[in-house]
Amino acid sequence: MRGAQETLGFDSPSHMKGLQVFIADIRNCQTKEQEQQRVDKELSKIRLKFANPKSLTGYDKKKYVWKLLYAYMLGYEIDFGHFQAVELCSASKFSEKTAGYLATSLLLADNNDMVRMIVNSVKTDMASGNEHMAALALNTVANIGGPEFADNLFSDISKMILNQSNALSPYIKRKACICLLRLYRKENDGLQPDVWQGKLAALFLERDIGLLTSASGFMLGILEMGKYPVQSWAQVVPPVCQCLANLVQGDCPEYYEYYHVPAPWLQTKLLRILQFFPISMFDAELLHRVNVMLQTILAKPSSQRTPAPPPGPGKKRSKVDAERQNRSNAEHAILFEAMNLMIHLEDTADPETMKTAAGLLGIFLSSTDPNIRYLGLETMARLATNLMTHEYLDRYKNQILDKMHEADISIRRQALNLLYALCRPENWQQIVDELLEILGASDALLQEELVLKIAILAEKNAPNFGWYVDVVFKMLESAPDAVADDVWYRVVQVVTGFEDGLAESEKHGLQRHAASKAYQNLTSQRAPHDTLLRLGAYLIGEFGHLLPQSVTPRAKFEALHRHFARGSQQTKAILLLASVKLLNGNAEALKGEVGNFLREIQDSADVDLQQRAVELLQLCRDEAFDA
């Protein structure tokens, strides 16, 4: 009986007594040192056996190679036995060939010289007509990949798919597709769309789910590599749609269902494939079919997608909850890919489908699973790029704002992106005010992104530039470290009058307001941030003359001078220049204070500040401002 099994190729390592004894000895070791000694002893024995190859039978080689593999799996380096593994690949018995191919895949994957020696064995086995032999060879190619196989085997494996006369089973074809994907990623010059697109289109009309899954993975790999324009694969689109429609309608063998979900991995791959093709490649009939499929996917009862609640501390999920969670994960994977396809279709998507999607995403925001909340926010943000969806999404604005208080920063960041996408003239002020409230309490990782988005929204939507200036000063109060130089530079540009369309009276009013805000901040804060000092100094120096008469020239100078010692070198330079600018129109009131201030700086240890002070004193003398 055993001889028949051996010939047919069904002998397994469990029939080898020596291997079983070795494994039992390893498991009985009490310490790592004992295990090391036992492994070293066995490796030494095998090395001696391999040194006398004439006395070895195929069974012996197989047994010793399995022992090497077991040692390798335990983490020990195996630097011999490679040639014996290669020899086993060309054996006639399936069990010996199995050991050889597996050892080659694990031990020789990075050794191109040794891999080159099994190319002929692989070709022979693929053409043998024996499914088991061909499957072994294809498994090895898929596991190793590499340029050696890509150069020598891509065309041979391609023929297994392209040759119509090959009556190969779906089992072999799906392995061939996986091999081609692996080799295509290494060497993609051997695949021509005009030859392949028709055959790939035909593969998607097959009924075997395993083959369809492998073909869809191959197709996705081709599209993701982007070597050829997607128009080269136009023939694939209708059969992909047909295949997806069959699955959505439940046409799937029960053994390919995952917790009652028909082939979820295949469905997600098909949905992703369709997202690579531009809308122009879908005719009206095809678009209608796609929209019907999307509506069917999204219209499933939401109760089926509710994830199981997390178990309490120290408790495991019950079997029922685990099954419910697994089914929920599979359904959500399909659902989110369906939404991605709907977003890809843009205005050609059915409005009712968009409304349904928005409603589901709103439900996901309240999910107990943080992963679902994150994906809901992320998908909603991309859905919001279509203005048609804003009326459906706007109702969830308060829920989204609540997500800005989540403990998980990735959820807060996605909520921020969504709020930014949803901002419109009707709601911008509430969103900006809420973000300003959140800014001070946010951690540093999010503050910089918050500041940038608040600044953009405030400038874009502000009813007047005075409000925009207020927002920037508010950010400088709440999160000064996160306010980049570009933000206060932009305030300077706006206030100085680089924006077109402002009347002179409006411009002067804006400059007066900005100077007042700067003066208030510099006089009310004991230690203002360096960025606030720079902005305040510039505004008071340029537009201090527009401040109310109740603010004396000496008070303006004091607002700058009192913070000079704590400023950085760049800030001190701006404060120096601003102090000199205050002399313009206030020479009698300030020439003594400013002159003394500049003379003090002349004695500073900072060479750059010394030079600036000398230059500014000279300027004051030239303008007759110096005392």
Steps between C-alpha positions, in 0.01 A plus 500: 500500500779739591673431169187600312473821701867575436458454126191720492675762707306502824773396744546757778785585742306331782594159352871564560589355840838673521337840450235424761766402753699818431192718550406314820854549637486873430163533673631317805792740544467695826735786413623686196847356556366144483319582178817654353701188587240267349475704178879524467530125546238434229652751257843341544353158427323626186815675381691171525227316310503758221879467477449145369219550242538158334356321803191727512164397356233746398315419821809586706551833323134584552516413871815703562371800305181499710719501813693798361174680434382436853825638641467799268148562628637503854730786400826319435715593201522226238801546272522152345269245338408740222622276221306204640185715503558587134547130417167414665321750271571268206396182684220289356317452830264770609599495869869544412417774254290672769793506743734629228274781381411609854865505608588697188227755574613551859877455489601616152267788423789751497750270328461561126770249404325214677153610385624493140565125544130419552363693200497191280332293772229765531443505123483121487249477784280775356481310171465155660123483485495406869304764690677431828845530347403817310350652815823436694706667229266801480495536879879518498504765228243710688691468828842586361423735211824672415661609173626150419149357483362815336749473213465126444145406595267794431428392143449133598250590773330750270429220253310314770248784494520618139504164319140409425594136436617457860223315681635609837282491808405823682722376784811529282386817326456686825851400610630616162333840551665539839839408351456749216416775748815428700719492189331803344601707801861401432502519122206659320622518142360163400132589535335678206143636539396416143582134571375480856190718537273261312620200699468683832150610402413135433638397840248726672221302337617179669288352779776381733526751786862406576602566141305827495674612820845424354412668169374811678821516707703474178291772336538727803877450496514601133293812560691600812834475320368751245735393220221516241214753472175367643336542158712202391285279723156626392373150415529399864240748632172332386592148622624642832162671543320177410709299747430753774128502421487122540659521846278788613199290404634219719618270219784338692566142621440465871858390567626838372280694741669662796251512787216509246666777294558385138873505418576835671866510384394457140228765529742758642756428228241538223380829649861624514565398138208712379641805683804503270292568188384856418129569479531555125562125458156416644212526253149589619389139539810404693466804729141403572606145592777628726262740677249219553772282652618780728145568617453129571821486706418815697134414555564192714346528849737692724442250782703247304801733508497583869829379647494298818564708814854468638537248785543626853844518666656158528221333306501326163242538228233236494480282192183680389663842543812385316293378206302823500822704504654302213186540290489871581865540392434328166188705430670826592791421267258460208298801608794741515634384163151552355500854637845558351364395161200727544733792580703412190185522284452863616193664347400187311425323829133465589395778747296248698809282537695801627226579750501140622880506531492824699244351738709189558814704560311709753410180686863388492604817685326358809653152468665349807783380276763777455607347168146543362486859629833576332398345168164675517667839542761429232240387246270788590785747438554362150126493437489869595716586198174464304299812580177311431551304822535800735127524561505138622818534707440838661249354748787307664712812563452495878588129517814567300596785733460260793760274336756779544501402870579129438801351676629352172691769307443324167124538548542867597709559189240339274225705669702815431542407133126440474407830666735679264336329200149583626567869566265723298373860525202370700700332776858625490473732802373227732771260381781755536377609847483138615847424365639805679351373825655158441840640399631584846412159645640299206836329517797628305468226237169644379540871576710582195246343265216672686670840471558460126141397426352771726715764329393385152131483593510837677661680208281325244168566676557804723236774460784751533875490547468636854332176603781306335757698703305422819508128420879501452555683829268251669715215364813675625345512847383136500780316318788736416753221441281359221467829308750479217675808366298476179182575699617829651673596173158468336346730762768757423421476127127542557533791745766680294253514212623245249139386447313670216152640538540680835413870512747731677262549791457122538874451480569760771228350717655154464848634580369687807322187620808280450728748680251519789492119532880493499523772767241328721681167483847642566383708798274237656737202486804475726689260272346490150618231261778586257267477199252738663788739577606507135151563368422755770829686448447520125141625529581762766808617310311536170157611618554622856420855386140387438446405867271727707654822635459361851786264420806721534816450292686406819238231578544353152876491541469347847271225364788395276797571727368304802519170307833559326714294737300177453477511120706288262765664281260534207229641727743751657589624151130557422451677836799729429365598160148550635636730776676717244184517284310639800727809478326594177266774616601460866860626493465743787325252727718198429841610378653470845359155582566353157848652480598364841354163409708480182816606680446224756476247220830626358667346804318166457700178479301410188699622201201506264293709740796737547519552125126559471507750785786694339319510165173614659676772704659629182159499332357698792778760466443529127129558564579746782321277754800439728537702813 
